């Protein structure tokens, strides 16, 4: 049985204003929460109270009905404050829409309505490279046994999307389970340098009961391009999380430089904001960030156009979207890491003091951008440019 933690929230009218309020609340405690690395109960509660969980849910099912560019913009705004909550939200917005493209008839309506009525938060353990979790048919139901890594946010989620291997069947079987299902144990082993409040550790599954109707799909037309669009939606959600982190880091650096940084003794100026080399660095970083934003927004527009195509989406059109997403994700990663590293050059040595917590921007971005290799994103773009080859649809492309 799915339990509602909070009453249903009215649809968000000004989603960006709400996202900014959420970001402000997160920013006030970001450094302390990063240090404590507790389970993100208060972060999810904040998302629930904001109503932002319902952004991707269509209006006729009780949600906000935001477009993907609008939803990504809210995500980007949250990421300004801190990466952990943004990653939780990034996963949620993709998972809520999963049944729309991969579900069998009736599943999208069921899960959309359930999410809207009970204000549910979604998380997953879908890591396609970890095949240690097995699903076995037993009479008229199924059982899960094994281990799954990178179950980001599952410890605090209402709905859990899980991928498991069934003998003789490829690809993995996906099921959706409520949080109170017996036999799922969090190992509490997420002790990484960044994204510390995502509860991204591993889980043990001990003879977990799965009803047949809890299996996701198959969709009416499993061989169409539409089901694979969800992978690109999820990849771009990660991209906007990176982008928001980079923006937040540059804004934090700007504020510090304007109030705390001293000009170098050879600069010949009395304020750091007039130091020619500091100005040069900021000019470069801001310009690169604008290019990253533009590339991401182009990809978001393509994702939205593909979403509106529905079952009419062709694999060639899907391929064009994949190239746009790959290019944006790879470039944003490079720019973001540069900003989170070079920000200290424009702030100065005193900015490395632990109480500021500025290192969390780099730690969060470096950790999350290792989700899948940037090199393969650039390779995909190069293969398309030189050979006209689109990347094969997968969880990562």
HELIX and SHEET records of a PDB file:
HELIX    1   1 UNK A   15  UNK A   36  1                                  22    
HELIX    2   2 UNK A   41  UNK A   50  1                                  10    
HELIX    3   3 UNK A   52  UNK A   54  5                                   3    
HELIX    4   4 UNK A   59  UNK A   61  5                                   3    
HELIX    5   5 UNK A   68  UNK A   81  1                                  14    
HELIX    6   6 UNK A   83  UNK A   96  1                                  14    
HELIX    7   7 UNK A   98  UNK A  102  1                                   5    
HELIX    8   8 UNK A  107  UNK A  118  1                                  12    
HELIX    9   9 UNK A  154  UNK A  156  5                                   3    
HELIX   10  10 UNK A  212  UNK A  214  5                                   3    
HELIX   11  11 UNK A  226  UNK A  228  5                                   3    
HELIX   12  12 UNK A  229  UNK A  259  1                                  31    
HELIX   13  13 UNK A  272  UNK A  274  5                                   3    
HELIX   14  14 UNK A  276  UNK A  309  1                                  34    
HELIX   15  15 UNK A  310  UNK A  312  5                                   3    
HELIX   16  16 UNK A  315  UNK A  347  1                                  33    
HELIX   17  17 UNK A  349  UNK A  352  5                                   4    
HELIX   18  18 UNK A  359  UNK A  368  1                                  10    
HELIX   19  19 UNK A  374  UNK A  387  1                                  14    
SHEET    1   A 3 UNK A 122  UNK A 125  0                                        
SHEET    2   A 3 UNK A 159  UNK A 164  1                                        
SHEET    3   A 3 UNK A 173  UNK A 178 -1                                        
SHEET    1   B 4 UNK A 133  UNK A 138  0                                        
SHEET    2   B 4 UNK A 141  UNK A 148 -1                                        
SHEET    3   B 4 UNK A 203  UNK A 211 -1                                        
SHEET    4   B 4 UNK A 184  UNK A 186 -1                                        
END                                                                             
